[in-house]
Amino acid sequence: MSPDPSGLRAQILERLATVNDPEIHRSLVELGMVKRAEVNDAREASIEIQLTTPACPLKGKIREDIEAALADLDLAAVEIEFSADVTRRRAPDADRQEIPGVRNVLAVGAGKGGVGKSTIACNLAIALAQEGARVGLLDTDIYGPNLPLMLGITERPIVRDEKIIPIEAHGIRMMSIGLLISEEEPVIWRGPMLHTAVRQFLFDVAWGELDYLVVDMPPGTGDVSLSMSQTVPVTGAVVVCTPSAVAVQDVRKAVRMFAQLQIPVLGLVENMRGFVCPHCGEATDIFSSGEAEAMARQMHIPYLGHVPLSPEVRAAGDTGRPLQVVAKDGPIASIFSGIARNLAGQVAVANFQSHRDSLVQIDVPE
């Protein structure tokens, strides 16, 4: 565009400095999100905003706030373009090693088994990829690796240049111990062997450039969780819970475990909340209702959303055709997409806080 003789560009930047990111609550200018602000002789403005994730849940709100801030300027037109650059979690200390190319490690865990944790991890990873992010999915449930079945993957990974090449399926890169052993072969390993396996899956796999590595954790609070926390800087954890009182009690323990491991809890997903009869449309709360959401509020954990109990979800997982792929325009896939966008927003908040907390104040003597 040609130079701006009227000073409109400076006025635009002044107005953009008053627009905050709706989640981080800091100015777009302060956060460096304004990558371009230009105006031509016809008083047509062109603005580029670089989001912290392509899955930004409040992109529409940002657009509305920018348009409102510029409304009283004498502009013939305002074109707003969005790009994205997913922020990276800073390593909290020298003892934890970053995975080359991986910007954020997201642990999906639960206090107990049977809550649909792997189903949530699988569909969340695909939903993040559908929003434009580069996503990997790592199955660290060594004793019960279900993700190969859920994703319909039967091929074995190859090794190239001493690195395991992850399997690509449904827009994501995936690795699991289930791809390296037969379906009926049990894994009988003790703690040190688990630690070695987790480390190999993190560092000996050629993950490439990823915005998010979603890690499906084993149920409970055992060796794998400890190994993860000691090995890599984990951006945060997602806890999965059903609405029953028993599941809620166990999830409290998982939340406290992540706190002790200094892993932020990015949010809670409530699974199997309510069953809608496909014949009469009546909703029934099979496992009670709202207890997990109430716990999230009580423990000050973001509530990312809930997924209903659905034969459709079960069938998709059993047949290796993830619901987020085969019914991506359906109501439940829309729910997973919303949860993925909410999670991406919480990742941006966690990374901003990590960056802010890492800043060292230096006292300069007078």
C-alpha positions as CSV (number, residue, x, y, z in Angstrom):
1,M,0.0,0.0,0.0
2,S,1.1,3.6,-0.5
3,P,2.2,5.8,2.4
4,D,-0.5,7.1,4.7
5,P,-0.4,11.0,4.5
6,S,-3.3,11.6,6.8
7,G,-1.9,9.8,9.9
8,L,-4.7,7.3,9.9
9,R,-2.3,4.4,10.5
10,A,-1.2,5.9,13.8
11,Q,-4.8,6.4,14.8
12,I,-5.6,2.8,13.9
13,L,-2.7,1.5,16.1
14,E,-3.9,3.7,19.0
15,R,-7.3,2.1,18.7
16,L,-5.9,-1.4,18.4
17,A,-4.0,-0.8,21.6
18,T,-7.3,-0.6,23.4
19,V,-8.5,-4.0,22.2
20,N,-7.7,-6.8,24.5
21,D,-7.3,-10.5,23.8
22,P,-10.5,-11.9,25.4
23,E,-8.7,-14.7,27.3
24,I,-5.3,-13.2,28.2
25,H,-6.8,-9.8,28.9
26,R,-3.9,-7.9,27.5
27,S,-3.8,-5.5,24.5
28,L,-3.4,-7.0,21.1
29,V,-0.5,-4.5,20.6
30,E,1.2,-5.4,23.9
31,L,1.0,-9.1,23.0
32,G,2.5,-8.5,19.5
33,M,-0.6,-9.9,17.8
34,V,-0.9,-6.9,15.4
35,K,1.4,-8.0,12.5
36,R,0.2,-5.5,9.9
37,A,-1.8,-2.3,10.0
38,E,-1.9,-0.3,6.8
39,V,-4.2,2.2,5.1
40,N,-4.1,3.4,1.4
41,D,-5.1,6.7,-0.2
42,A,-8.7,5.5,-0.6
43,R,-8.8,5.2,3.2
44,E,-9.1,1.4,3.1
45,A,-7.5,-0.3,6.1
46,S,-5.8,-3.7,6.0
47,I,-5.1,-5.3,9.4
48,E,-3.4,-8.7,10.1
49,I,-3.9,-10.2,13.6
50,Q,-1.7,-13.2,14.5
51,L,-3.6,-15.4,16.9
52,T,-1.9,-17.6,19.5
53,T,-3.6,-20.7,17.9
54,P,-5.6,-21.4,14.7
55,A,-8.2,-22.9,17.0
56,C,-8.9,-19.6,18.8
57,P,-12.3,-19.9,20.4
58,L,-13.0,-16.1,20.4
59,K,-11.8,-15.1,16.9
60,G,-15.3,-13.6,16.2
61,K,-15.1,-11.6,19.4
62,I,-11.7,-10.1,18.5
63,R,-13.1,-9.1,15.1
64,E,-16.1,-7.4,16.6
65,D,-14.0,-5.5,19.1
66,I,-11.6,-4.3,16.4
67,E,-14.5,-3.1,14.2
68,A,-16.0,-1.3,17.2
69,A,-12.7,0.3,18.1
70,L,-12.3,1.7,14.5
71,A,-15.9,2.5,13.9
72,D,-15.6,6.3,14.4
73,L,-12.5,6.7,12.2
74,D,-13.1,8.0,8.7
75,L,-12.3,4.7,6.9
76,A,-13.9,3.6,3.7
77,A,-13.4,-0.1,4.5
78,V,-11.6,-2.3,7.1
79,E,-10.2,-5.7,6.1
80,I,-9.2,-7.9,9.0
81,E,-7.1,-11.0,8.2
82,F,-6.2,-13.7,10.8
83,S,-3.0,-15.8,10.9
84,A,-1.8,-18.0,13.7
85,D,1.4,-18.8,15.5
86,V,1.0,-21.2,18.4
87,T,2.9,-20.1,21.4
88,R,5.4,-22.3,23.1
89,R,5.6,-23.3,26.7
90,R,8.9,-22.3,28.3
91,A,10.9,-25.1,30.0
92,P,10.5,-24.5,33.8
93,D,14.0,-25.8,34.6
94,A,17.1,-27.3,33.1
95,D,16.1,-30.8,34.2
96,R,13.3,-31.0,31.7
97,Q,14.2,-31.4,28.0
98,E,12.1,-29.9,25.2
99,I,11.1,-32.3,22.4
100,P,12.6,-30.9,19.2
101,G,9.9,-29.2,17.1
102,V,7.1,-29.7,19.6
103,R,5.6,-26.5,21.0
104,N,3.2,-27.8,23.6
105,V,2.7,-31.1,25.4
106,L,-0.8,-31.7,26.6
107,A,-1.5,-34.6,29.0
108,V,-5.0,-36.1,29.0
109,G,-5.5,-37.9,32.2
110,A,-8.1,-39.2,34.7
111,G,-8.2,-40.5,38.2
112,K,-9.6,-43.8,37.2
113,G,-10.3,-46.0,34.2
114,G,-13.5,-46.4,32.3
115,V,-14.3,-42.7,31.9
116,G,-13.6,-42.5,28.1
117,K,-10.2,-40.8,28.4
118,S,-8.8,-42.3,25.2
119,T,-11.9,-41.4,23.3
120,I,-11.6,-37.8,24.4
121,A,-7.9,-37.6,23.6
122,C,-8.4,-39.1,20.2
123,N,-11.2,-36.8,19.1
124,L,-9.7,-33.7,20.7
125,A,-6.4,-34.3,18.7
126,I,-8.3,-34.6,15.5
127,A,-10.5,-31.6,16.3
128,L,-7.4,-29.5,16.9
129,A,-6.0,-30.6,13.6
130,Q,-9.3,-29.7,11.8
131,E,-8.9,-26.2,13.2
132,G,-5.6,-25.9,11.4
133,A,-3.1,-26.9,14.0
134,R,-0.2,-29.4,13.6
135,V,-1.0,-32.2,16.0
136,G,0.6,-35.4,17.3
137,L,-1.1,-38.1,19.5
138,L,1.0,-40.2,21.8
139,D,-0.5,-43.3,23.6
140,T,1.4,-43.8,26.9
141,D,-1.2,-46.2,28.3
142,I,1.4,-49.0,28.1
143,Y,-0.8,-51.7,29.6
144,G,-4.0,-50.9,27.6
145,P,-3.0,-49.2,24.3
146,N,-6.4,-48.6,22.7
147,L,-5.7,-45.8,20.3
148,P,-4.5,-47.9,17.3
149,L,-8.0,-49.6,17.3
150,M,-9.8,-46.3,17.7
151,L,-7.9,-44.8,14.8
152,G,-8.1,-47.9,12.6
153,I,-4.3,-48.2,12.4
154,T,-2.8,-51.6,11.8
155,E,0.5,-50.9,10.1
156,R,3.8,-50.9,12.0
157,P,6.0,-47.8,12.1
158,I,9.3,-47.8,10.3
159,V,12.7,-46.5,11.5
160,R,14.6,-44.0,9.5
161,D,17.9,-42.4,10.6
162,E,17.5,-44.0,14.0
163,K,14.1,-42.3,14.6
164,I,10.7,-44.0,14.6
165,I,8.4,-42.5,12.0
166,P,5.0,-41.9,13.5
167,I,1.9,-43.2,11.6
168,E,-0.2,-40.4,10.0
169,A,-3.9,-40.8,10.1
170,H,-6.9,-38.5,10.0
171,G,-4.6,-35.4,9.9
172,I,-2.5,-36.3,12.9
173,R,0.7,-38.1,13.7
174,M,0.4,-41.0,16.1
175,M,2.5,-43.4,18.1
176,S,1.6,-46.2,20.5
177,I,3.2,-49.3,22.0
178,G,0.1,-51.0,20.5
179,L,1.8,-50.5,17.1
180,L,4.9,-52.5,18.1
181,I,3.3,-55.6,19.7
182,S,0.6,-58.0,18.7
183,E,-3.0,-57.2,19.9
184,E,-3.0,-60.1,22.3
185,E,0.5,-59.7,23.7
186,P,0.4,-58.4,27.3
187,V,3.0,-55.8,28.5
188,I,4.5,-56.8,31.8
189,W,6.8,-54.0,32.7
190,R,8.0,-52.4,36.0
191,G,8.6,-48.7,36.7
192,P,12.1,-48.3,35.2
193,M,11.0,-50.0,32.0
194,L,8.0,-47.7,31.8
195,H,10.2,-44.6,32.2
196,T,12.5,-45.8,29.4
197,A,9.5,-46.5,27.1
198,V,8.0,-43.1,27.7
199,R,11.3,-41.3,27.1
200,Q,11.8,-43.2,23.8
201,F,8.3,-42.3,22.6
202,L,9.0,-38.6,23.4
203,F,12.5,-38.3,22.0
204,D,13.1,-41.2,19.6
205,V,10.1,-40.5,17.5
206,A,10.4,-38.1,14.6
207,W,7.5,-35.9,15.5
208,G,8.5,-33.1,13.3
209,E,7.0,-29.6,13.8
210,L,3.9,-29.8,16.1
211,D,1.8,-27.2,17.7
212,Y,0.3,-29.7,20.1
213,L,1.4,-33.2,21.2
214,V,-1.6,-34.7,22.9
215,V,-0.6,-37.5,25.3
216,D,-3.2,-40.1,26.3
217,M,-2.1,-40.9,29.9
218,P,-2.8,-44.2,31.6
219,P,-5.5,-44.1,34.3
220,G,-4.6,-43.3,37.9
221,T,-1.5,-41.5,39.3
222,G,1.3,-43.9,38.6
223,D,4.8,-44.1,37.1
224,V,4.0,-42.8,33.6
225,S,2.7,-39.5,35.0
226,L,5.8,-39.1,37.1
227,S,8.1,-39.9,34.2
228,M,6.3,-37.3,32.0
229,S,6.6,-34.6,34.5
230,Q,10.3,-35.2,35.2
231,T,11.2,-35.6,31.5
232,V,9.6,-32.8,29.5
233,P,8.0,-29.4,30.1
234,V,4.3,-30.2,30.0
235,T,2.2,-27.2,29.1
236,G,-0.8,-28.5,31.0
237,A,-3.2,-31.3,31.6
238,V,-6.8,-32.1,30.7
239,V,-8.7,-34.2,33.2
240,V,-11.6,-36.4,32.0
241,C,-14.5,-37.3,34.3
242,T,-17.9,-38.8,34.2
243,P,-20.7,-37.2,36.3
244,S,-20.8,-39.9,38.9
245,A,-19.7,-39.2,42.5
246,V,-17.1,-42.0,42.4
247,A,-15.4,-40.6,39.3
248,V,-15.5,-37.1,40.7
249,Q,-13.7,-38.3,43.8
250,D,-11.0,-40.0,41.9
251,V,-10.5,-37.0,39.6
252,R,-9.9,-34.8,42.6
253,K,-6.8,-37.0,43.3
254,A,-5.7,-36.6,39.7
255,V,-6.0,-32.8,39.9
256,R,-3.9,-32.8,43.1
257,M,-1.3,-35.1,41.5
258,F,-0.8,-32.7,38.6
259,A,-0.5,-29.8,41.0
260,Q,2.2,-31.6,42.9
261,L,4.0,-32.3,39.7
262,Q,3.8,-28.6,38.8
263,I,1.6,-29.3,35.7
264,P,-1.2,-26.7,35.3
265,V,-4.7,-28.2,34.8
266,L,-6.0,-26.5,31.7
267,G,-9.5,-27.8,32.2
268,L,-12.0,-30.6,32.8
269,V,-14.0,-32.5,30.2
270,E,-17.2,-34.2,31.5
271,N,-17.8,-37.3,29.5
272,M,-21.0,-39.5,29.2
273,R,-23.2,-36.7,30.6
274,G,-26.7,-37.5,29.7
275,F,-28.2,-39.9,27.1
276,V,-30.6,-38.7,24.5
277,C,-33.0,-41.4,23.3
278,P,-32.7,-41.6,19.5
279,H,-36.4,-42.6,19.3
280,C,-38.3,-40.3,21.6
281,G,-35.6,-37.6,22.2
282,E,-36.0,-37.7,25.9
283,A,-32.7,-37.0,27.9
284,T,-31.8,-39.3,30.8
285,D,-28.9,-38.7,33.2
286,I,-27.4,-42.2,33.4
287,F,-24.6,-41.1,35.7
288,S,-26.2,-38.2,37.5
289,S,-25.6,-34.7,36.1
290,G,-23.5,-31.7,36.9
291,E,-21.3,-33.1,39.7
292,A,-18.1,-32.8,37.6
293,E,-18.9,-29.3,36.5
294,A,-19.6,-28.3,40.1
295,M,-16.2,-29.8,41.1
296,A,-14.5,-27.8,38.4
297,R,-15.9,-24.6,39.8
298,Q,-15.1,-25.6,43.3
299,M,-11.4,-26.4,42.4
300,H,-11.1,-23.3,40.1
301,I,-10.6,-25.5,37.0
302,P,-11.8,-24.3,33.6
303,Y,-14.8,-26.3,32.5
304,L,-14.1,-27.1,28.8
305,G,-17.4,-28.8,28.1
306,H,-19.3,-32.1,28.2
307,V,-19.9,-34.9,25.8
308,P,-23.1,-36.9,25.9
309,L,-23.3,-40.7,26.3
310,S,-23.8,-41.8,22.7
311,P,-23.8,-45.2,20.8
312,E,-22.5,-43.2,17.9
313,V,-19.3,-42.3,19.7
314,R,-18.8,-45.9,21.0
315,A,-19.4,-47.4,17.5
316,A,-16.9,-45.0,15.9
317,G,-14.2,-46.0,18.3
318,D,-14.8,-49.7,18.0
319,T,-14.6,-49.6,14.2
320,G,-11.5,-47.4,14.0
321,R,-13.4,-44.6,12.3
322,P,-13.3,-41.6,14.7
323,L,-16.5,-39.7,15.1
324,Q,-14.7,-36.5,14.5
325,V,-13.9,-37.7,11.0
326,V,-17.0,-39.7,9.9
327,A,-19.5,-37.3,11.4
328,K,-17.6,-34.1,11.5
329,D,-20.6,-32.0,10.7
330,G,-22.8,-33.7,13.3
331,P,-23.8,-32.3,16.8
332,I,-21.3,-34.4,18.8
333,A,-18.4,-33.5,16.5
334,S,-19.4,-29.9,17.0
335,I,-19.1,-30.4,20.8
336,F,-15.6,-31.8,20.4
337,S,-14.6,-28.9,18.2
338,G,-15.9,-26.5,20.8
339,I,-13.9,-28.2,23.5
340,A,-10.8,-28.2,21.4
341,R,-11.1,-24.4,20.8
342,N,-11.6,-23.9,24.6
343,L,-8.5,-26.0,25.3
344,A,-6.5,-24.0,22.7
345,G,-7.5,-20.8,24.5
346,Q,-6.4,-22.2,27.9
347,V,-3.1,-23.2,26.3
348,A,-2.5,-19.6,25.2
349,V,-3.4,-18.3,28.7
350,A,-1.0,-20.8,30.3
351,N,1.8,-19.9,28.0
352,F,1.4,-16.2,28.6
353,Q,1.4,-16.8,32.4
354,S,4.5,-19.0,32.0
355,H,6.3,-16.3,30.0
356,R,5.2,-13.6,32.5
357,D,6.4,-15.6,35.5
358,S,9.7,-16.3,33.9
359,L,10.6,-12.6,33.6
360,V,13.2,-11.7,36.2
361,Q,13.1,-8.3,37.9
362,I,16.6,-6.9,38.2
363,D,17.2,-4.2,40.8
364,V,19.6,-1.6,39.4
365,P,21.5,0.2,42.1
366,E,21.2,4.0,42.0
